[in-house]
Amino acid sequence: MTSAMTSEPLPPLLENPDPKTLAREVLVALKYRVGKDTTVATQYDWLTASIKVVRDRIVDRWMQATKEAYDQKEKRVYYLSLEFLIGRLMRDAFSNLGLMDNMREALSSLGVDLDLIAALEPDAALGNGGLGRLSACFLDSMATVDIPAHGYGIRYANGMFRPEIPDGW
């Protein structure tokens, strides 16, 4: 193990950070996690830094919930679907954490338009229709009622899955 792995954990992040705090965190993420200075950062770099700031707030909760589920020997749902149409996640994460307005203001203070960078986020698009959307809604519903769950799918190598039955097999 490296010394960084054995050091004390970082202090918990503020639950409801003000725009100034968020702006500072975005700048730190841009510099130290994306490796860019504000003078050369692209809109995609700002998107990445913003996502990392919010992800840091989600990780502790995710790890704690997972630990509690294992400690309490809770059952977990493992949901297998060929498709998941989860959509873009940044706006959902900002909103679910109650950070949308403060993040918008923080980014604006840095000269970044949240709507512009949000449009750059790629859509996972792991499907093409009803099954994928239904699967994503099912996982979202389980999260809403605190059911520990994981979604599993298949990795498409060459586009959509096309089942074939040669000679009846």
C-alpha positions as CSV (number, residue, x, y, z in Angstrom):
1,M,0.0,0.0,0.0
2,T,1.2,3.5,-0.7
3,S,1.3,6.1,1.9
4,A,-1.6,7.9,0.2
5,M,-3.8,4.8,0.7
6,T,-3.0,4.5,4.4
7,S,-3.4,8.2,5.2
8,E,-6.4,9.6,7.1
9,P,-9.6,10.0,5.0
10,L,-10.4,13.4,3.7
11,P,-12.8,15.4,5.9
12,P,-16.4,15.1,4.9
13,L,-17.7,17.5,2.3
14,L,-20.2,20.1,3.3
15,E,-23.8,18.9,2.9
16,N,-25.1,22.1,1.5
17,P,-22.1,24.0,0.1
18,D,-22.6,27.6,-1.0
19,P,-21.7,28.7,-4.5
20,K,-18.3,30.1,-3.5
21,T,-17.3,26.8,-1.9
22,L,-18.5,24.8,-5.0
23,A,-16.6,27.2,-7.3
24,R,-13.4,26.6,-5.3
25,E,-14.0,22.8,-5.5
26,V,-14.5,22.9,-9.2
27,L,-11.3,24.9,-9.6
28,V,-9.4,22.3,-7.5
29,A,-10.9,19.4,-9.5
30,L,-10.1,21.2,-12.8
31,K,-6.4,21.6,-11.8
32,Y,-5.6,18.4,-9.9
33,R,-8.0,15.9,-11.3
34,V,-8.5,17.0,-14.9
35,G,-5.0,18.6,-15.2
36,K,-6.0,21.8,-16.7
37,D,-5.6,25.5,-16.0
38,T,-8.6,27.8,-16.4
39,T,-6.9,29.6,-19.3
40,V,-6.8,26.4,-21.5
41,A,-9.8,24.4,-20.1
42,T,-12.4,23.4,-22.7
43,Q,-16.1,23.2,-22.0
44,Y,-15.7,19.4,-21.7
45,D,-12.9,19.9,-19.0
46,W,-15.4,22.1,-17.0
47,L,-18.0,19.4,-17.4
48,T,-15.6,16.7,-16.1
49,A,-14.5,18.9,-13.1
50,S,-18.1,19.6,-12.2
51,I,-19.0,16.0,-12.3
52,K,-16.1,15.0,-10.1
53,V,-17.1,17.6,-7.5
54,V,-20.6,16.1,-7.3
55,R,-19.4,12.5,-7.5
56,D,-17.2,13.1,-4.4
57,R,-20.4,13.9,-2.5
58,I,-22.1,10.7,-3.7
59,V,-19.2,8.2,-3.1
60,D,-19.3,8.4,0.7
61,R,-23.1,7.8,0.8
62,W,-22.8,4.9,-1.7
63,M,-20.0,3.2,0.2
64,Q,-21.8,3.6,3.6
65,A,-25.0,2.2,2.2
66,T,-23.1,-0.8,0.7
67,K,-21.3,-1.4,4.0
68,E,-24.6,-1.3,5.9
69,A,-26.2,-3.7,3.5
70,Y,-23.4,-6.2,4.0
71,D,-23.1,-5.7,7.7
72,Q,-26.9,-6.2,8.2
73,K,-26.8,-9.2,5.7
74,E,-29.6,-7.5,3.7
75,K,-30.7,-9.1,0.6
76,R,-29.7,-7.3,-2.6
77,V,-31.3,-7.2,-6.0
78,Y,-29.1,-7.9,-9.0
79,Y,-31.1,-6.9,-12.1
80,L,-30.1,-8.2,-15.5
81,S,-31.3,-6.4,-18.6
82,L,-30.1,-6.3,-22.1
83,E,-30.6,-2.6,-22.1
84,F,-30.5,0.4,-19.7
85,L,-31.5,3.8,-21.0
86,I,-30.4,5.9,-18.0
87,G,-29.9,9.1,-19.9
88,R,-27.5,11.8,-18.8
89,L,-26.8,11.9,-15.1
90,M,-25.1,15.2,-14.2
91,R,-28.3,17.2,-13.9
92,D,-30.0,14.4,-12.0
93,A,-27.1,14.2,-9.5
94,F,-27.0,18.0,-9.0
95,S,-30.8,18.0,-8.5
96,N,-31.0,15.0,-6.2
97,L,-28.3,16.5,-3.9
98,G,-30.1,19.8,-3.9
99,L,-27.1,21.5,-5.6
100,M,-28.5,22.7,-8.9
101,D,-29.0,26.4,-8.1
102,N,-25.7,26.7,-6.2
103,M,-23.8,24.8,-8.8
104,R,-25.3,27.0,-11.6
105,E,-24.2,30.1,-9.6
106,A,-20.8,28.6,-8.9
107,L,-20.1,27.8,-12.5
108,S,-21.5,31.2,-13.6
109,S,-19.0,32.9,-11.3
110,L,-16.2,31.1,-13.2
111,G,-17.6,32.1,-16.6
112,V,-19.1,28.7,-17.3
113,D,-22.7,28.1,-18.5
114,L,-24.1,25.0,-16.8
115,D,-26.6,24.4,-19.6
116,L,-23.9,24.5,-22.2
117,I,-21.7,21.9,-20.4
118,A,-24.6,19.7,-19.5
119,A,-25.4,19.4,-23.2
120,L,-21.9,18.0,-23.7
121,E,-22.5,15.0,-21.4
122,P,-22.7,11.9,-23.4
123,D,-25.9,9.8,-23.1
124,A,-25.0,6.2,-22.1
125,A,-27.6,5.0,-24.6
126,L,-27.3,1.4,-23.8
127,G,-30.4,0.4,-25.6
128,N,-33.0,1.6,-28.0
129,G,-36.4,1.7,-26.5
130,G,-39.0,0.6,-24.0
131,L,-37.0,-2.2,-22.3
132,G,-34.0,0.1,-21.7
133,R,-36.2,2.8,-20.3
134,L,-38.2,0.4,-18.1
135,S,-35.0,-1.1,-16.7
136,A,-33.7,2.3,-15.8
137,C,-37.0,3.3,-14.2
138,F,-37.0,0.1,-12.2
139,L,-33.5,0.7,-10.8
140,D,-34.4,4.3,-10.1
141,S,-37.5,3.1,-8.2
142,M,-35.5,0.7,-6.1
143,A,-33.0,3.5,-5.2
144,T,-36.0,5.7,-4.2
145,V,-37.2,3.2,-1.7
146,D,-33.7,2.2,-0.5
147,I,-33.5,-1.3,-1.9
148,P,-29.9,-2.2,-2.4
149,A,-29.6,-3.1,-6.1
150,H,-27.2,-3.4,-9.0
151,G,-28.0,-3.3,-12.7
152,Y,-26.1,-5.6,-15.0
153,G,-26.3,-5.6,-18.8
154,I,-24.3,-6.8,-21.8
155,R,-21.5,-5.0,-23.5
156,Y,-22.4,-4.4,-27.2
157,A,-19.3,-4.9,-29.3
158,N,-20.9,-4.1,-32.7
159,G,-24.1,-2.2,-32.2
160,M,-27.4,-3.7,-31.1
161,F,-27.7,-7.3,-30.0
162,R,-29.1,-9.5,-32.8
163,P,-30.1,-13.0,-31.7
164,E,-29.7,-15.7,-34.2
165,I,-31.0,-19.3,-34.1
166,P,-29.0,-21.2,-36.8
167,D,-30.5,-24.6,-37.6
168,G,-32.9,-24.4,-34.6
169,W,-30.1,-23.8,-32.0
